[in-house]
Amino acid sequence: MSKSISETSKKKKEHIELCLNDDVAFKSKTNGFDKYDFIHNAITEVDISEISFQTKLFSRKINFPFLISCMTGGTAEAEKINQRLALIAEELKIPIGVGSQRQALENKEYHNSYKVIRKTTKSVPVLGNIGAAQLVQSKNLKDILTLIEMLEADAFVVHLNPLQELLQENGEPCFFGLLKKLKNWSRFQKFQ
């Protein structure tokens, strides 16, 4: 990977601090529903108590079609955050995803900030995560398999964020070869 170990962890810590200390709320004055008119039909034959949102996702039971998605990891502050989020995911029986595991490819210093999720939640789906730029840069797809195993992930997310990588300081906006990597990964997985 091209970033130094401390630089990646520092950036992850800054992301947490921004969310904790700055005004990062979405500022739209609308939720989008103002563009639609719904015909109100109050007559119903539904017994709400008979409705269940339970289903299986990656062979694990979930109660609701919600996901705590791609939050954090890779810094000391992230471990407690991930543990608390995993407790919530386990209690609600909803899937949870970690933030980019790029830092975990660089060194083992903060692996527990990711591992705490599976240690805390035993029954719900856990999703691993890496950026498309890091997948392109990876020399060996076994590195990605190591991330999956480290987390005991049920699925793996490759996040596509070209605009963010282009605009952020020291971003990695090279995605050339992504489709080939994804195809190779799917072939690699067939032999696992």
N, C-alpha and C positions, 0 to 999 in steps of 0.2 A: 504494500500500500504506500501511497506517496505522502501521506500526512504523518507527522511525528506523533508518537504516543501521547505526549502531553497536550498537543494541539487538539486532537480529537476529543479527549476527555474534557479539556477546557471549554470547547465549544458546546459540549453536552451540558456542562454545568451552567454556562451562560444561558442556554435555552430554558433550563429550570428556573434560574433567577429571573429571567424576563417574565415568565408566566406567574411567578410568585409576587413580583414587585412592580410590574408595569401594567398599564392599561392595554390589554391585548384582546379585549372583547370585540366581537363582531359589531360594527356600528350601523348596519342597515336599519332603516326605519320600517322595514317590512319583512315578513317571513315568506313572501312569494304567493301566499294564498289569496291576496287581494286581486290577483289576475284571474281568478276562477270564481264562478258562481256555482253553488251546489243546490240542487233541488232538495228541499227538506221533505223527508218522508218519515213522519213520526210513527206510522203504523208498522209494528214489527211483530214477528213470531219468534224472536230470538230469546233464549234463556242464557243470559250472559254467564251464569255460573257453569254452563256446559261448554263454554269455549276454552280451549287450551292452546297455548302457543308452544307447548313442548314439542320438541323434535330431536332428531339426532344430527349432529354435525361431526364429521370425521369419526364416526362410530361412538361418539360421546353424547350423552343426553344434555340438552340445554332447555331452559324454561322459557326463554324469550329470544326473538330474533334481533338481538342487540349485541354489540361487540365493543369491549374496551380496547381501542385500537392503537397500536404502535406508539406507545407512550414514551418510555425513556429507558435508560440503561447506560453503562459505560462510565459512570462516575460514582463516587461514594454516596452522594445525595440521592441517587436514583434507587439504591437498594431499599430504603424505607418506603419510598413512594411506590415502587413495584410491589412490595410486600402488602401494603395497604390496598392497592388496587386488586391484587390477587385474592385477598380476603373477601372483597366485595364481589368479585367474579364468582368465587366459590359459593358464597352465600346466595347470590341471585341465580346461580347456575347459568352464567353467560360466558362466552369465549373471551379470551384476552390475548392481546398481541404485545410484544416488546417493541421498543424503539430499535432503530438500526443497530445491528450487531457489529458494525464496522470496527468499533474499538476492540471487540473481543478477538478479531483477527490480528490485531497489532500486538496485544500482550494479554496475560491472564490476570492482571491486577484487579480488574473490576468484574470478573466473570460472575461473582456472586450477585451482582446487581441484576443479572439476567436469570441466573439459576433459582433465585428466591421465588420466582413465579411458580415454577413447577413444584418446588418444595412446599409452597403454601397452598396451592390448588391442585388437588389430586384428580378431580373428576371432570373438569371442563376442558374444552379444546384450548391449546396454547399455540400461538402462531409466532414463528421466528420471522426475522426481517433483515433484509440487506438492500442497500440502494443499487439501482441499475448500474451506476458508474462503478461501484465496487465489484459488482458481478463481472462487468467487462474487464476490470483490472485483474481479477483473480487469475492466477496462473494454473491453479489446480482446483477442479470442482470438488475435490475431497475437502477443501477448506470449508465449503458451504455445508457439506455433510457434517463436518465437525461442529458447526454452529447449531445445526438441527439436533445433533446428539447432545450437545452441551445443555440445551434447553429442554430436551425430551419433547420437542415440538411435534404437534399433530399435522401441521402444515407450515409452509414457508412462503412469505410474502416478498416479492421483489418490488420495492416502491419506485415509481417513476416520477421523478421530480426535476425535469430539465430546467424549468424556469428558475427554481430555487437554486440549483447548482450554478446556473449562469449568473445570477444576481448576487449571491452571497459571497462575502470576502473569502478567498481561498477555496471557492467552489470547485467541483470536479465535473465540468460540463462535457466530458467526452463519453458518448454512448455508442460509438462506432463498434459494431460487432455484437451488440446486445442480442439480436435475434438468433445469431449463430450460437451464442452462449446458452440461450434458453432452449434451443433445439438440442444441443449437446447435453444439457442438464436432463431433459426428458429422456434421452437415450440412456444416459448414465443411471437414472433412477430405475429403469427397467431391469437392470442387472443387479440391483441391490437386494 
